[in-house]
């Protein structure tokens, strides 16, 4: 069942309960039972609000690109208002009115209360479980509202049973119902106001998201992590520092982090990952050169490396003596290279794995000129030494 189906089921149950309690309350004259009837009537009105807020909360519009999720929180606040209204009505009549019970109709009252108790407990349990599974604060709020109805029915059952035995404590049981309603209403108001004011998600959820981000070895540090909850949905905004050698793959890393958060954390609606290189690290590009100073076509015949660093005009030239493609890959790692320009990727699977593990990107080029190849991928300012 979907969220609006549960809200509709709650509406039907509350309508039936309210009608039966009003009839039984009128026949018995029980104030606590009439109070429960008013409570169920407020449940009915609240279920209408819950149904409408759920129905429209997931609608998206050009002016509301994030959806109308907070309608559910507003709906839950309205439910709290109905709870407070019920508490006032019951308390007022308990303190000001007279309470006379008609014993001839006690069996009717007892039957209605038992039916209400069983149906409320069943609905509350099923609705709360569905609310947690579907991530709906309105369903959860409505389930607690229904639970107060069950607790209230229990008190009325005890009150009518006492009258059956010759003791009339109906007024005091009615005030106890008021206490239950007030406790639930103020708790709901506190929770929903926090959501509307963009309160952070609970600590356990934030911890899980933090663990997911740090599970990526490319992430050196989380500078900022904001997780807000609205309408049962989570919105994640994180700023991370990437280790040297990872910045060229930053976009794919961010995509992977977003995908893993969405997969491992329930009810995540949107994830925003902002990234920057750690410690102000600069982009380093290596260009392979062969014996004739032309660009080397493969990893096997490298004799010299021209290492360009962002912000520096002249390259650092490194003479190398290598025996295998794996040796070349290891040198690139030691030098902290982000991009290597060559004619082809290495043939060695081991060399490919070393490059991939350390986030080194291989740019294949057909150019034989070092600076022409560099211009294909570099946006460095080479102080006039860049050649076209």
C-alpha positions in Angstrom: 0.0 0.0 0.0 1.1 3.5 -0.7 1.2 6.4 1.8 -2.2 7.9 0.7 -3.8 4.4 1.0 -2.9 4.2 4.7 -4.1 7.7 5.3 -7.4 6.8 3.6 -7.7 3.7 5.8 -7.1 5.7 8.9 -9.8 8.2 7.8 -12.4 5.4 7.4 -11.6 3.8 10.8 -11.8 7.1 12.6 -15.1 8.0 11.0 -16.6 4.7 12.1 -15.2 5.0 15.6 -16.3 8.6 16.0 -19.9 7.9 15.0 -20.2 4.9 17.3 -18.6 6.7 20.3 -21.0 9.7 19.8 -24.0 7.4 19.9 -22.7 5.4 22.8 -21.6 8.5 24.7 -25.1 10.1 24.2 -26.8 6.9 25.4 -24.6 6.3 28.4 -24.0 9.9 29.4 -20.3 9.1 29.9 -18.1 12.2 29.7 -14.9 10.2 29.1 -16.7 8.4 26.2 -18.0 11.7 24.7 -14.4 13.0 25.1 -13.1 10.0 23.2 -15.8 10.7 20.5 -14.5 14.2 20.1 -11.0 12.8 20.1 -12.0 10.4 17.3 -13.6 13.3 15.4 -10.4 15.2 15.6 -8.7 12.0 14.3 -11.1 12.0 11.4 -10.3 15.6 10.5 -6.6 15.0 11.0 -6.8 12.0 8.7 -8.3 14.2 6.0 -5.3 16.6 6.5 -2.9 13.7 6.4 -4.4 12.3 3.2 -4.3 15.7 1.4 -0.8 16.5 2.5 0.5 13.1 1.5 -1.3 13.3 -1.8 0.2 16.7 -2.7 3.6 16.6 -0.9 5.4 14.7 -3.6 4.1 16.9 -6.4 6.9 18.9 -8.2 6.6 22.2 -10.0 8.9 24.6 -11.7 8.6 26.9 -8.7 9.0 24.0 -6.3 11.8 21.9 -7.9 12.5 20.2 -4.6 8.9 19.1 -4.2 6.4 19.9 -1.5 7.7 17.5 1.1 7.2 19.9 4.0 3.5 19.8 3.4 3.7 16.5 5.3 5.3 18.3 8.3 2.7 21.0 8.1 0.0 18.3 8.0 1.5 16.7 11.1 1.4 20.1 12.9 -2.3 20.5 12.0 -2.9 17.1 13.5 -1.2 18.3 16.7 -3.6 21.3 16.7 -6.6 19.0 16.6 -5.2 17.0 19.5 -4.9 20.2 21.5 -8.5 21.1 20.6 -9.7 17.7 21.8 -7.8 18.1 25.0 -9.4 21.4 25.7 -12.9 20.2 25.0 -12.5 17.1 27.3 -10.8 19.0 30.1 -13.4 21.8 30.0 -16.3 19.4 30.3 -14.6 17.4 33.0 -14.0 20.4 35.2 -17.2 22.3 34.6 -19.9 19.8 33.7 -21.9 17.2 35.7 -21.3 13.5 35.0 -24.3 11.1 35.2 -24.0 7.6 33.7 -27.0 5.7 32.4 -26.4 2.1 33.5 -29.0 0.6 31.1 -26.8 1.4 28.1 -23.4 0.4 29.7 -23.2 -2.8 27.6 -23.5 -0.7 24.4 -20.7 1.7 25.7 -18.5 -1.2 26.7 -18.9 -2.9 23.3 -18.1 0.3 21.4 -15.0 0.9 23.5 -13.7 -2.6 23.1 -14.1 -2.4 19.3 -12.4 1.0 19.3 -9.5 -0.2 21.4 -8.8 -3.2 19.1 -9.2 -1.4 15.9 -7.0 1.6 17.1 -4.2 -0.7 18.3 -4.2 -2.6 15.0 -4.3 0.5 12.8 -1.6 2.3 14.9 0.8 -0.6 14.7 0.3 -1.1 10.9 0.3 2.6 10.1 3.5 3.3 12.1 5.3 0.4 10.5 4.2 1.7 7.0 5.3 5.2 7.9 8.8 4.1 8.9 9.1 2.0 5.8 7.8 4.7 3.4 9.6 7.6 5.3 6.4 9.5 6.0 6.3 11.7 9.1 2.6 12.3 8.6 1.8 8.6 8.7 4.0 8.2 11.8 2.3 11.2 13.5 -1.1 9.9 12.6 -0.2 6.4 14.0 0.7 8.0 17.4 -2.5 10.0 17.2 -4.3 6.7 16.7 -2.4 5.2 19.6 -3.6 8.0 21.9 -7.1 7.0 20.8 -6.3 3.4 21.9 -5.0 4.6 25.3 -8.0 6.9 25.7 -10.3 3.9 24.9 -8.5 1.9 27.6 -9.2 4.6 30.2 -12.8 4.8 29.1 -13.1 1.0 29.3 -11.8 1.1 32.9 -14.1 4.0 33.7 -17.2 2.2 32.4 -16.2 -1.0 34.1 -16.0 0.9 37.4 -19.4 2.4 36.9 -20.7 -1.1 36.2 -19.4 -2.1 39.6 -21.0 1.0 41.2 -18.1 3.5 41.2 -18.3 6.7 39.1 -14.8 8.1 38.4 -15.6 9.1 34.9 -14.6 12.7 35.4 -11.1 11.8 36.6 -10.6 9.3 33.8 -11.6 12.0 31.3 -8.8 14.3 32.8 -6.4 11.4 32.4 -7.3 11.2 28.7 -6.5 14.9 28.4 -3.0 14.3 29.9 -2.3 11.6 27.3 -3.4 13.9 24.4 -1.4 16.9 25.6 1.8 14.8 26.0 1.5 13.4 22.4 0.5 16.8 20.9 3.4 18.8 22.3 5.9 16.0 21.3 4.7 16.1 17.7 4.8 19.9 17.6 8.5 19.9 18.7 9.4 17.3 16.1 7.6 18.9 13.2 8.8 22.4 13.9 12.3 21.1 13.9 11.8 19.6 10.4 10.2 22.8 9.0 13.2 24.8 10.4 15.6 22.4 8.6 16.8 20.6 11.7 19.7 18.2 11.1 19.0 14.5 10.6 19.6 12.3 13.6 23.1 11.6 14.7 23.0 8.0 13.6 22.0 8.9 10.0 24.7 11.6 9.8 27.3 9.1 11.1 26.3 6.5 8.5 26.6 9.1 5.7 30.0 10.2 7.0 31.2 6.6 7.0 30.1 6.2 3.4 32.0 9.2 2.3 35.2 8.3 4.1 35.0 4.7 2.7 36.5 6.2 -0.5 40.2 6.2 -0.2 40.5 9.2 -2.5 38.8 11.4 0.2 41.3 12.9 2.6 38.8 14.9 4.7 35.2 16.0 5.0 35.2 19.8 5.4 31.4 20.2 5.8 28.5 17.7 6.1 25.0 19.0 6.3 22.0 16.6 6.3 18.6 18.1 6.7 15.2 16.3 6.9 12.0 17.5 5.2 8.8 15.5 4.8 10.6 12.2 5.5 13.2 12.9 2.8 16.9 13.5 3.4 19.0 16.2 1.6 22.8 15.8 1.8 25.3 18.6 1.2 29.0 17.7 1.7 32.3 19.4 0.9 35.3 17.1 0.7 39.0 17.3 0.1 40.5 14.9 -2.4 44.0 13.4 -2.0 46.7 14.3 -4.4 46.4 12.3 -7.6 42.7 12.0 -7.3 41.5 15.4 -8.5 41.4 14.5 -12.2 38.8 11.8 -11.4 37.0 14.1 -8.9 33.7 14.1 -10.9 33.5 10.4 -11.1 34.5 10.1 -7.5 31.7 12.5 -6.5 29.2 10.5 -8.6 30.2 7.3 -6.9 29.9 8.8 -3.5 26.4 10.2 -4.3 25.3 6.8 -5.7 26.6 4.9 -2.6 24.9 7.3 -0.2 21.6 6.9 -2.0 22.0 3.1 -2.1 23.0 2.7 1.6 20.9 5.3 3.4 17.1 5.2 3.4 15.0 8.1 2.1 17.8 10.2 0.6 16.2 12.5 -2.0 19.2 14.6 -3.1 23.0 14.5 -2.6 25.3 17.4 -3.4 29.1 16.7 -3.3 31.5 19.7 -3.5 35.1 18.8 -3.9 38.5 20.4 -4.0 42.2 19.2 -3.9 43.7 18.7 -0.5 46.4 21.0 0.8 46.1 23.3 -2.2 47.8 20.5 -4.3 48.6 21.5 -7.9 47.9 19.5 -11.0 51.0 17.6 -12.3 51.3 16.4 -15.8 54.0 14.1 -17.1 54.9 13.8 -20.8 57.0 10.9 -22.0 60.0 11.6 -24.3 62.0 9.1 -26.3 65.7 9.3 -27.3 65.1 11.9 -30.0 63.2 14.3 -27.7 60.0 13.5 -29.5 57.0 12.2 -27.6 57.3 8.6 -26.6 54.6 6.4 -28.1 54.5 3.7 -25.4 55.5 2.9 -21.8 58.4 0.6 -22.9 60.8 3.1 -24.4 60.7 6.0 -22.0 64.0 7.8 -21.6 62.9 11.1 -20.1 59.9 12.7 -18.4 58.9 16.3 -18.8 56.9 17.1 -15.6 54.7 20.2 -15.7 53.2 21.6 -12.6 50.3 24.0 -12.5 51.5 27.6 -12.0 55.1 26.9 -13.1 56.3 27.7 -16.5 59.3 25.5 -17.0 59.0 21.8 -16.7 61.1 19.6 -14.5 63.0 17.2 -16.7 63.7 13.7 -15.2 66.0 11.2 -16.8 64.8 7.6 -16.2 66.1 4.2 -16.6 63.4 1.5 -16.5 63.2 -2.2 -17.2 59.4 -2.6 -17.4 56.1 -0.7 -17.7 55.5 -1.4 -14.0 58.7 0.6 -13.2 57.3 3.5 -15.2 54.0 3.3 -13.4 55.8 3.3 -10.0 57.8 6.4 -10.9 54.7 8.2 -11.9 53.2 7.4 -8.5 56.3 8.6 -6.6 56.3 11.9 -8.6 52.6 12.5 -7.7 51.5 12.7 -11.3 47.9 13.3 -12.1 48.0 12.9 -15.9 50.5 11.2 -18.1 50.6 11.9 -21.8 51.7 9.1 -24.1 50.9 7.4 -27.4 49.2 4.4 -25.8 48.2 2.9 -22.5 50.6 0.4 -21.0 50.1 -3.2 -22.1 51.0 -4.7 -18.7 47.9 -5.4 -16.6 50.0 -4.8 -13.5 51.1 -1.3 -14.7 47.4 -0.5 -15.6 46.4 -1.6 -12.1 49.0 0.6 -10.4 47.9 3.6 -12.5 44.2 3.0 -11.7 44.8 2.4 -8.0 46.5 5.8 -7.7 44.2 7.8 -9.9 46.6 8.5 -12.7 44.9 9.3 -15.9 46.5 8.3 -19.2 45.9 10.7 -22.1 46.6 9.1 -25.5 47.8 11.4 -28.3 48.8 11.1 -31.9 51.1 14.1 -31.7 54.9 13.7 -31.8 55.5 17.1 -30.3 55.6 17.4 -26.5 54.1 20.8 -26.3 51.4 20.1 -28.9 50.3 17.1 -26.9 50.4 19.1 -23.7 48.1 21.7 -25.2 45.5 19.0 -25.8 44.8 18.5 -22.1 46.5 21.3 -20.2 45.2 24.7 -19.2 48.4 25.6 -17.5 50.0 29.0 -17.8 53.4 28.2 -19.0 54.8 31.8 -19.0 54.9 31.9 -22.8 56.7 28.6 -23.3 53.6 26.8 -24.4 53.8 26.0 -28.1 51.0 25.5 -30.6 
